[in-house]
Amino acid sequence: MITPIWNPDRGILRIAGLASGSGNTLWKTLELQRGLKSASGGSPFEIVAVFADSAGSKCVTTAETLGIPSESADIRAFYADRGAELKDRGVRGEYDRLILERLAKYRPDMILLAGYVWAVTDVITESILTAGVHPADLSIMKDGRRAYAGARGIDSTLAGGESEIRASSYLATPVIDGGPILMISPAVPVDSGDNLDGRERSRRYLGPVNDQGRMVGARTVLEIALGHFGLDESGCLYYKGVPAPNGVRVESWDENR
């Protein structure tokens, strides 16, 4: 039996974003929401709040401008107060409980991870539907693992000699970038003769890949809200009732409106 990740019969899917920096993945999703309302009179999802890792993050100012409620707690100060490093997963669990407490009044049905610092624990992933976006193709496997998972998706893809970079969306689990893949974006071609090295080469692809990540994040929220994604008893992913073990691969947004 296939159970939808979200059943549209429950009503509009309420989204809270966890944002670091600009939070542009969340704002692209908000743009889609407002576009749907303008074009068709309704959207199957709604952005209800954003939580930022710092009150000084750009996403907090953007949220105020866009009329979206925001919450924040300085993650570095949180860890420093406990004498812990950012990699301490026990302290991360405490921080995640704080996030859920702060967001509870907005009654979210789903959390969208919109930033690189959101390596959330099971405190969140076992409490609420959570999805994220990664700047690499998570379907590529090497040595029995996802080759380009982790904090430096673009760098590792370039180092791996790939001819293209794609962004992926996924269901979040405590394993970083380890949950079921939902969607994979169109490709950003890699120029093997660009004569660039190291960080300079990564920066060349950062903008285009992030643009694809924002698009795939917004579209993923829409597809979830429409009830198109489901899981069977063994945790295998389906899209519109068809098995999708590596998610839905999109070659062109224009051809997949």
Contacts in CASP RR format, 6 or more apart in sequence:
PFRMAT RR
TARGET T0000
AUTHOR 0000-0000-0000
METHOD contacts of the structure
MODEL  1
MITPIWNPDRGILRIAGLASGSGNTLWKTLELQRGLKSASGGSPFEIVAV
FADSAGSKCVTTAETLGIPSESADIRAFYADRGAELKDRGVRGEYDRLIL
ERLAKYRPDMILLAGYVWAVTDVITESILTAGVHPADLSIMKDGRRAYAG
ARGIDSTLAGGESEIRASSYLATPVIDGGPILMISPAVPVDSGDNLDGRE
RSRRYLGPVNDQGRMVGARTVLEIALGHFGLDESGCLYYKGVPAPNGVRV
ESWDENR
1 232 0 8 1.000
1 233 0 8 1.000
2 230 0 8 1.000
2 231 0 8 1.000
2 232 0 8 1.000
2 238 0 8 1.000
2 241 0 8 1.000
3 230 0 8 1.000
3 231 0 8 1.000
3 232 0 8 1.000
4 227 0 8 1.000
4 228 0 8 1.000
4 229 0 8 1.000
4 230 0 8 1.000
5 129 0 8 1.000
5 171 0 8 1.000
5 224 0 8 1.000
5 227 0 8 1.000
5 229 0 8 1.000
5 230 0 8 1.000
5 231 0 8 1.000
6 13 0 8 1.000
6 109 0 8 1.000
6 110 0 8 1.000
6 129 0 8 1.000
6 224 0 8 1.000
6 225 0 8 1.000
6 227 0 8 1.000
6 229 0 8 1.000
7 227 0 8 1.000
8 44 0 8 1.000
8 225 0 8 1.000
8 226 0 8 1.000
8 227 0 8 1.000
10 109 0 8 1.000
11 44 0 8 1.000
12 43 0 8 1.000
12 44 0 8 1.000
12 45 0 8 1.000
12 46 0 8 1.000
12 225 0 8 1.000
13 44 0 8 1.000
13 45 0 8 1.000
13 46 0 8 1.000
13 109 0 8 1.000
13 110 0 8 1.000
13 221 0 8 1.000
13 224 0 8 1.000
13 225 0 8 1.000
14 45 0 8 1.000
14 46 0 8 1.000
14 48 0 8 1.000
14 106 0 8 1.000
14 107 0 8 1.000
14 108 0 8 1.000
14 109 0 8 1.000
14 110 0 8 1.000
15 29 0 8 1.000
15 45 0 8 1.000
15 46 0 8 1.000
15 47 0 8 1.000
15 48 0 8 1.000
15 108 0 8 1.000
15 109 0 8 1.000
15 110 0 8 1.000
15 111 0 8 1.000
15 112 0 8 1.000
15 221 0 8 1.000
16 47 0 8 1.000
16 48 0 8 1.000
16 49 0 8 1.000
16 50 0 8 1.000
16 51 0 8 1.000
16 103 0 8 1.000
16 106 0 8 1.000
16 108 0 8 1.000
16 110 0 8 1.000
16 111 0 8 1.000
16 112 0 8 1.000
17 26 0 8 1.000
17 47 0 8 1.000
17 49 0 8 1.000
17 50 0 8 1.000
17 51 0 8 1.000
17 111 0 8 1.000
17 112 0 8 1.000
17 113 0 8 1.000
17 114 0 8 1.000
18 50 0 8 1.000
18 51 0 8 1.000
18 53 0 8 1.000
18 99 0 8 1.000
18 111 0 8 1.000
18 112 0 8 1.000
18 113 0 8 1.000
18 114 0 8 1.000
18 115 0 8 1.000
18 118 0 8 1.000
18 120 0 8 1.000
19 25 0 8 1.000
19 26 0 8 1.000
19 50 0 8 1.000
19 51 0 8 1.000
19 52 0 8 1.000
19 53 0 8 1.000
19 57 0 8 1.000
19 59 0 8 1.000
19 114 0 8 1.000
19 115 0 8 1.000
20 52 0 8 1.000
20 53 0 8 1.000
20 54 0 8 1.000
20 57 0 8 1.000
20 59 0 8 1.000
20 114 0 8 1.000
20 115 0 8 1.000
20 116 0 8 1.000
20 117 0 8 1.000
20 118 0 8 1.000
21 52 0 8 1.000
21 53 0 8 1.000
21 57 0 8 1.000
21 58 0 8 1.000
21 59 0 8 1.000
21 115 0 8 1.000
22 58 0 8 1.000
22 59 0 8 1.000
22 62 0 8 1.000
23 50 0 8 1.000
23 57 0 8 1.000
23 58 0 8 1.000
23 59 0 8 1.000
23 62 0 8 1.000
23 114 0 8 1.000
23 115 0 8 1.000
24 114 0 8 1.000
24 210 0 8 1.000
24 214 0 8 1.000
25 112 0 8 1.000
25 114 0 8 1.000
25 115 0 8 1.000
25 133 0 8 1.000
25 213 0 8 1.000
25 214 0 8 1.000
25 217 0 8 1.000
25 218 0 8 1.000
26 47 0 8 1.000
26 50 0 8 1.000
26 59 0 8 1.000
26 112 0 8 1.000
26 114 0 8 1.000
27 59 0 8 1.000
27 62 0 8 1.000
27 66 0 8 1.000
28 214 0 8 1.000
28 215 0 8 1.000
28 217 0 8 1.000
28 218 0 8 1.000
29 45 0 8 1.000
29 47 0 8 1.000
29 112 0 8 1.000
29 217 0 8 1.000
29 218 0 8 1.000
29 221 0 8 1.000
30 47 0 8 1.000
30 66 0 8 1.000
30 68 0 8 1.000
31 218 0 8 1.000
32 43 0 8 1.000
32 218 0 8 1.000
32 219 0 8 1.000
32 221 0 8 1.000
32 222 0 8 1.000
33 43 0 8 1.000
33 45 0 8 1.000
33 46 0 8 1.000
33 47 0 8 1.000
34 43 0 8 1.000
35 43 0 8 1.000
36 42 0 8 1.000
36 43 0 8 1.000
36 44 0 8 1.000
36 222 0 8 1.000
37 43 0 8 1.000
43 225 0 8 1.000
44 222 0 8 1.000
44 225 0 8 1.000
44 226 0 8 1.000
45 221 0 8 1.000
45 222 0 8 1.000
45 224 0 8 1.000
45 225 0 8 1.000
47 68 0 8 1.000
48 68 0 8 1.000
48 69 0 8 1.000
48 106 0 8 1.000
48 107 0 8 1.000
48 108 0 8 1.000
49 68 0 8 1.000
49 69 0 8 1.000
49 70 0 8 1.000
49 71 0 8 1.000
49 103 0 8 1.000
49 106 0 8 1.000
49 108 0 8 1.000
50 59 0 8 1.000
50 60 0 8 1.000
50 63 0 8 1.000
50 68 0 8 1.000
50 69 0 8 1.000
50 70 0 8 1.000
50 71 0 8 1.000
50 114 0 8 1.000
51 70 0 8 1.000
51 71 0 8 1.000
51 72 0 8 1.000
51 73 0 8 1.000
51 99 0 8 1.000
51 102 0 8 1.000
51 103 0 8 1.000
52 59 0 8 1.000
52 60 0 8 1.000
52 63 0 8 1.000
52 70 0 8 1.000
52 71 0 8 1.000
52 72 0 8 1.000
53 72 0 8 1.000
53 73 0 8 1.000
53 74 0 8 1.000
53 75 0 8 1.000
53 117 0 8 1.000
54 60 0 8 1.000
54 72 0 8 1.000
54 74 0 8 1.000
54 75 0 8 1.000
54 76 0 8 1.000
55 72 0 8 1.000
55 74 0 8 1.000
56 72 0 8 1.000
57 72 0 8 1.000
59 70 0 8 1.000
59 114 0 8 1.000
60 70 0 8 1.000
60 72 0 8 1.000
63 69 0 8 1.000
63 70 0 8 1.000
64 70 0 8 1.000
69 106 0 8 1.000
71 102 0 8 1.000
71 103 0 8 1.000
73 95 0 8 1.000
73 98 0 8 1.000
73 99 0 8 1.000
73 102 0 8 1.000
75 86 0 8 1.000
75 95 0 8 1.000
75 117 0 8 1.000
76 86 0 8 1.000
78 91 0 8 1.000
78 94 0 8 1.000
78 95 0 8 1.000
78 98 0 8 1.000
79 85 0 8 1.000
79 86 0 8 1.000
79 88 0 8 1.000
79 91 0 8 1.000
79 95 0 8 1.000
82 88 0 8 1.000
82 91 0 8 1.000
82 94 0 8 1.000
84 91 0 8 1.000
89 121 0 8 1.000
90 121 0 8 1.000
92 119 0 8 1.000
92 120 0 8 1.000
92 121 0 8 1.000
93 121 0 8 1.000
93 123 0 8 1.000
96 120 0 8 1.000
96 121 0 8 1.000
96 123 0 8 1.000
96 124 0 8 1.000
97 123 0 8 1.000
99 124 0 8 1.000
100 123 0 8 1.000
100 124 0 8 1.000
100 127 0 8 1.000
100 128 0 8 1.000
103 111 0 8 1.000
108 128 0 8 1.000
109 128 0 8 1.000
109 129 0 8 1.000
110 128 0 8 1.000
110 129 0 8 1.000
110 130 0 8 1.000
110 131 0 8 1.000
110 221 0 8 1.000
110 224 0 8 1.000
111 120 0 8 1.000
111 124 0 8 1.000
111 128 0 8 1.000
111 129 0 8 1.000
111 130 0 8 1.000
111 131 0 8 1.000
111 172 0 8 1.000
112 130 0 8 1.000
112 131 0 8 1.000
112 132 0 8 1.000
112 217 0 8 1.000
112 221 0 8 1.000
113 120 0 8 1.000
113 130 0 8 1.000
113 131 0 8 1.000
113 132 0 8 1.000
113 133 0 8 1.000
113 172 0 8 1.000
114 132 0 8 1.000
114 133 0 8 1.000
116 151 0 8 1.000
118 132 0 8 1.000
118 172 0 8 1.000
119 176 0 8 1.000
120 130 0 8 1.000
120 172 0 8 1.000
120 174 0 8 1.000
121 174 0 8 1.000
122 173 0 8 1.000
122 174 0 8 1.000
124 130 0 8 1.000
124 172 0 8 1.000
125 172 0 8 1.000
125 173 0 8 1.000
125 174 0 8 1.000
129 171 0 8 1.000
129 224 0 8 1.000
130 171 0 8 1.000
130 172 0 8 1.000
131 169 0 8 1.000
131 170 0 8 1.000
131 171 0 8 1.000
131 172 0 8 1.000
131 182 0 8 1.000
131 217 0 8 1.000
131 220 0 8 1.000
131 221 0 8 1.000
131 224 0 8 1.000
132 169 0 8 1.000
132 170 0 8 1.000
132 171 0 8 1.000
132 172 0 8 1.000
132 217 0 8 1.000
133 167 0 8 1.000
133 168 0 8 1.000
133 169 0 8 1.000
133 170 0 8 1.000
133 213 0 8 1.000
133 214 0 8 1.000
133 216 0 8 1.000
133 217 0 8 1.000
133 220 0 8 1.000
134 149 0 8 1.000
134 150 0 8 1.000
134 153 0 8 1.000
134 167 0 8 1.000
134 168 0 8 1.000
134 169 0 8 1.000
134 170 0 8 1.000
134 177 0 8 1.000
135 153 0 8 1.000
135 154 0 8 1.000
135 165 0 8 1.000
135 167 0 8 1.000
135 206 0 8 1.000
135 209 0 8 1.000
135 210 0 8 1.000
135 213 0 8 1.000
136 148 0 8 1.000
136 149 0 8 1.000
136 153 0 8 1.000
136 154 0 8 1.000
136 156 0 8 1.000
136 157 0 8 1.000
136 165 0 8 1.000
136 166 0 8 1.000
136 167 0 8 1.000
136 168 0 8 1.000
136 209 0 8 1.000
137 148 0 8 1.000
137 157 0 8 1.000
137 162 0 8 1.000
137 164 0 8 1.000
137 165 0 8 1.000
137 166 0 8 1.000
137 167 0 8 1.000
137 168 0 8 1.000
137 184 0 8 1.000
138 146 0 8 1.000
138 148 0 8 1.000
138 149 0 8 1.000
138 168 0 8 1.000
138 170 0 8 1.000
138 177 0 8 1.000
138 178 0 8 1.000
138 181 0 8 1.000
138 184 0 8 1.000
139 146 0 8 1.000
139 168 0 8 1.000
139 181 0 8 1.000
139 184 0 8 1.000
139 246 0 8 1.000
139 247 0 8 1.000
139 249 0 8 1.000
140 146 0 8 1.000
140 147 0 8 1.000
140 148 0 8 1.000
140 162 0 8 1.000
141 147 0 8 1.000
146 177 0 8 1.000
146 178 0 8 1.000
147 156 0 8 1.000
147 160 0 8 1.000
148 156 0 8 1.000
148 157 0 8 1.000
149 176 0 8 1.000
149 177 0 8 1.000
149 178 0 8 1.000
150 156 0 8 1.000
150 176 0 8 1.000
150 177 0 8 1.000
154 165 0 8 1.000
154 202 0 8 1.000
154 205 0 8 1.000
154 206 0 8 1.000
154 209 0 8 1.000
155 198 0 8 1.000
155 202 0 8 1.000
157 165 0 8 1.000
157 190 0 8 1.000
158 165 0 8 1.000
158 190 0 8 1.000
158 201 0 8 1.000
158 202 0 8 1.000
158 205 0 8 1.000
161 190 0 8 1.000
161 192 0 8 1.000
162 190 0 8 1.000
163 189 0 8 1.000
163 190 0 8 1.000
163 192 0 8 1.000
164 187 0 8 1.000
164 188 0 8 1.000
164 189 0 8 1.000
164 190 0 8 1.000
165 187 0 8 1.000
165 188 0 8 1.000
165 190 0 8 1.000
165 205 0 8 1.000
165 209 0 8 1.000
166 184 0 8 1.000
166 185 0 8 1.000
166 186 0 8 1.000
166 187 0 8 1.000
166 188 0 8 1.000
166 209 0 8 1.000
166 212 0 8 1.000
167 184 0 8 1.000
167 185 0 8 1.000
167 209 0 8 1.000
167 210 0 8 1.000
167 212 0 8 1.000
167 213 0 8 1.000
167 215 0 8 1.000
167 216 0 8 1.000
168 177 0 8 1.000
168 181 0 8 1.000
168 182 0 8 1.000
168 183 0 8 1.000
168 184 0 8 1.000
168 185 0 8 1.000
168 216 0 8 1.000
169 181 0 8 1.000
169 182 0 8 1.000
169 183 0 8 1.000
169 184 0 8 1.000
169 213 0 8 1.000
169 216 0 8 1.000
169 217 0 8 1.000
169 220 0 8 1.000
170 177 0 8 1.000
170 178 0 8 1.000
170 179 0 8 1.000
170 180 0 8 1.000
170 181 0 8 1.000
170 182 0 8 1.000
171 179 0 8 1.000
171 180 0 8 1.000
171 182 0 8 1.000
172 179 0 8 1.000
173 179 0 8 1.000
180 231 0 8 1.000
180 235 0 8 1.000
180 237 0 8 1.000
180 247 0 8 1.000
181 237 0 8 1.000
181 246 0 8 1.000
181 247 0 8 1.000
182 220 0 8 1.000
182 223 0 8 1.000
182 224 0 8 1.000
182 229 0 8 1.000
182 237 0 8 1.000
182 247 0 8 1.000
182 248 0 8 1.000
183 216 0 8 1.000
183 217 0 8 1.000
183 219 0 8 1.000
183 220 0 8 1.000
183 223 0 8 1.000
183 247 0 8 1.000
183 248 0 8 1.000
183 249 0 8 1.000
183 250 0 8 1.000
184 216 0 8 1.000
184 246 0 8 1.000
184 247 0 8 1.000
184 248 0 8 1.000
184 249 0 8 1.000
184 250 0 8 1.000
185 212 0 8 1.000
185 213 0 8 1.000
185 215 0 8 1.000
185 216 0 8 1.000
185 250 0 8 1.000
186 212 0 8 1.000
186 250 0 8 1.000
186 251 0 8 1.000
186 252 0 8 1.000
186 253 0 8 1.000
187 251 0 8 1.000
188 205 0 8 1.000
188 208 0 8 1.000
188 209 0 8 1.000
188 212 0 8 1.000
190 205 0 8 1.000
194 201 0 8 1.000
194 204 0 8 1.000
196 204 0 8 1.000
215 253 0 8 1.000
216 250 0 8 1.000
219 250 0 8 1.000
219 253 0 8 1.000
223 229 0 8 1.000
223 239 0 8 1.000
223 248 0 8 1.000
228 239 0 8 1.000
228 240 0 8 1.000
229 237 0 8 1.000
229 238 0 8 1.000
229 239 0 8 1.000
230 237 0 8 1.000
230 238 0 8 1.000
230 239 0 8 1.000
230 241 0 8 1.000
231 237 0 8 1.000
231 238 0 8 1.000
232 238 0 8 1.000
236 243 0 8 1.000
236 245 0 8 1.000
237 243 0 8 1.000
237 244 0 8 1.000
237 245 0 8 1.000
237 247 0 8 1.000
238 244 0 8 1.000
239 247 0 8 1.000
239 248 0 8 1.000
250 256 0 8 1.000
END
